[in-house]
Amino acid sequence: MKKSAKTLIAIAVLIALIGIATGAYFITVDATSKKFNLIEISTDGIPEKNGGSLFDGFVQLSDVNMHYVSIGDGYPLILVHGNGGSYENLEDLGRYLATGYKVYMVDSRCHGQSTVTDKISYDLMASDLKEFITALGIEKPVVIGHSDGGIDALIAAIKYPDLLKGIVCFGANTNPKGLKLYFRIWTRISNLFKKNILNDLMLNEPNITKEQLQSIKIPAYILAGEYDMVSLKDTVFIANNIKFSRSAIIKGEGHSSYVYDGKKSYNLVNDFLKDIL
């Protein structure tokens, strides 16, 4: 057999294997999702987003000069982005929420325009969040966090039980194994080529226990996309162990797709806020 023919056969086999693996993945996800509260997004009654200018500022904390923006008036909300992002990831949602609330959007340490530090951990970021709230005199805000931001919200609710009114967590996980295997493998491979403390953070933290979740006494809304990179079982584990919580898996969505699009995420958040405020 000619070398070119062998190459074509090898390529065909590889494509077939990829197709089988992809099909198996979607079949598994579909079966798993049906076990949970799988919902479709409603965009009914979405207001026109607040198109005003963002207030742009910094707050000096213990070891971080934290950058933030704010917009709107009303009950205070704090939006916290995910790993490797910045406040801009949640700006679209923030502008929709700013039609009825005072919205703060922060850059976590080592992100955006905030200070880059030698150390980063979810505990440190939760402490930064507490200092930020105290420094600005914000009374009982609701923290809305995506991915790492959702983990920060969980840890803040655990460590500072009287600090917050409630939390919304998009795509949070309780430990590194709460991230799907393909994502952990990809992150480890990326780290081989370029060491990154943000990758290290995801590969080694968090380590949130069942008992810690059960200590949370404020309302919580725990969400993930149907095709999220976080385990849906871990999403439900979080919700099932927080007394005043609800959970939902968003049909057809990934880790960030519905979060970054304010038209998709606004009603999810606003309906929860109307119930707890």
GICOR-V500810 format. One record per pair of residues at least 12 apart in sequence whose ideal C-beta (glycine too) atoms are under 8 Angstrom apart, sorted by the first residue. I is the first residue (numbers start at 1). J is the second residue. Records with the same first field share a line. If there is no record, write none. Layout:
I: J / J
//
This chain:
29: 226 / 227
32: 232 / 233
33: 226 / 232 / 249 / 251
36: 232 / 235 / 236 / 247 / 249
37: 247 / 248 / 249
38: 226 / 248 / 249 / 251
39: 248 / 249 / 250 / 251
40: 250 / 251 / 252
41: 250 / 251 / 253 / 258 / 264 / 267 / 268
42: 267
43: 263 / 264 / 266 / 267
44: 267
45: 267
46: 96 / 263 / 266 / 267
47: 96 / 99 / 100 / 266
48: 99
49: 92 / 95 / 96 / 98 / 99 / 262
50: 71 / 72 / 95 / 96 / 98 / 99
51: 95
52: 71 / 72 / 98
53: 71
54: 69 / 70 / 71 / 91
55: 69 / 70 / 71
56: 69
57: 69 / 70
58: 113
59: 131 / 132 / 135 / 136
60: 135
61: 128 / 131 / 132 / 135
62: 127 / 131
63: 115 / 117
64: 109 / 114 / 115 / 117 / 128
65: 114 / 115
66: 106 / 107 / 109 / 114 / 115 / 128 / 132
67: 87 / 106 / 107 / 112 / 113 / 114
68: 87 / 104 / 105 / 106 / 107 / 132
69: 87 / 91 / 104 / 105
70: 102 / 103 / 104 / 105
71: 94 / 95 / 98 / 103
72: 97 / 98 / 99 / 100 / 101 / 102 / 103
73: 101 / 102
74: 100 / 101 / 102
75: 101 / 102 / 142 / 273 / 277
76: 101 / 102 / 103 / 104 / 138 / 139 / 140 / 141 / 142
77: 97 / 101 / 102 / 103 / 104 / 141 / 142 / 143 / 144 / 273
78: 104 / 105 / 106 / 129 / 132 / 133 / 138 / 141 / 142 / 143 / 144
79: 93 / 94 / 97 / 103 / 104 / 105 / 106 / 144 / 145 / 149
80: 106 / 108 / 129 / 143 / 144 / 145 / 146 / 148 / 149 / 150 / 152 / 153
81: 105 / 106 / 107 / 108 / 111 / 112 / 146 / 147 / 148 / 149
82: 146 / 147 / 148 / 149 / 150 / 171 / 256
83: 147 / 148 / 198 / 201 / 202
84: 111 / 198
85: 111 / 112 / 146
86: 107 / 111 / 112 / 113
87: 105 / 106 / 107 / 112
88: 112
89: 146 / 256 / 259 / 260
90: 105 / 144 / 146 / 259 / 260
91: 105
92: 260 / 261 / 262 / 263
93: 144 / 259 / 260 / 261 / 262 / 265 / 266 / 269
94: 262
95: 262
96: 262 / 263 / 266
97: 262 / 266 / 269 / 270
100: 270
101: 273
104: 136 / 138 / 141
106: 129 / 132
108: 125 / 128 / 148 / 149 / 152
109: 124 / 125 / 128
110: 197 / 198
120: 197 / 198 / 201
121: 201 / 205
122: 148 / 151 / 152 / 155 / 201 / 205 / 206
123: 155 / 159
125: 148 / 152 / 155
126: 152 / 155 / 156 / 159 / 160
127: 159
129: 143 / 152 / 156
130: 156 / 159 / 160 / 163
133: 163
140: 163 / 164 / 165
141: 164 / 165
142: 164 / 165 / 166 / 167 / 168 / 273 / 276 / 277
143: 156 / 157 / 164 / 166 / 167 / 168
144: 167 / 168 / 170 / 269
145: 167 / 168 / 169 / 170 / 172
146: 170 / 171 / 256 / 259
147: 170 / 171 / 172 / 255 / 256
148: 201 / 202
149: 170
150: 167 / 168 / 169 / 170 / 171 / 172
151: 169 / 172 / 173 / 206 / 208
153: 167 / 168 / 169 / 172
154: 167 / 169 / 172 / 174 / 206 / 208 / 213 / 216 / 220 / 238
155: 206 / 208
157: 216 / 218 / 220
158: 208 / 212 / 213 / 215 / 216
161: 215 / 216 / 217 / 218
164: 218
165: 218 / 219 / 276 / 277
166: 218 / 219 / 220 / 221 / 272 / 273 / 276
167: 218 / 219 / 220 / 221
168: 220 / 221 / 223 / 268 / 269 / 272
169: 220 / 221 / 222 / 223 / 238
170: 223 / 224 / 259 / 265
171: 223 / 224 / 225 / 228 / 229 / 230 / 235 / 255 / 256 / 259
172: 222 / 230 / 235 / 238
173: 206 / 230 / 231 / 234
174: 206 / 207 / 208 / 209 / 213 / 234 / 237 / 238
175: 205 / 206 / 207 / 208 / 234
176: 202 / 203 / 204 / 205
177: 231
178: 230 / 231 / 234
179: 202 / 229 / 230 / 231
180: 229 / 230 / 231
182: 229
183: 229
184: 203
187: 199 / 202 / 203
188: 203
191: 203
208: 238
210: 237 / 241
213: 238 / 241 / 242
214: 241 / 242 / 243
216: 242 / 243 / 244 / 245
217: 243 / 244
218: 244
219: 244 / 245 / 272 / 275 / 276
220: 238 / 239 / 242 / 244 / 245 / 246
221: 245 / 246 / 247 / 248 / 268 / 269 / 272
222: 235 / 236 / 238 / 239 / 242 / 245 / 246 / 247 / 248
223: 235 / 247 / 248 / 249 / 250 / 268
224: 249 / 250 / 255
225: 249 / 250 / 252 / 253 / 254 / 255 / 256 / 257 / 258
226: 249 / 250 / 251 / 252 / 253
227: 252 / 253 / 254 / 255
228: 253 / 254 / 255
229: 254 / 255
230: 255
232: 249
235: 247 / 249
246: 272
248: 268
250: 268
//
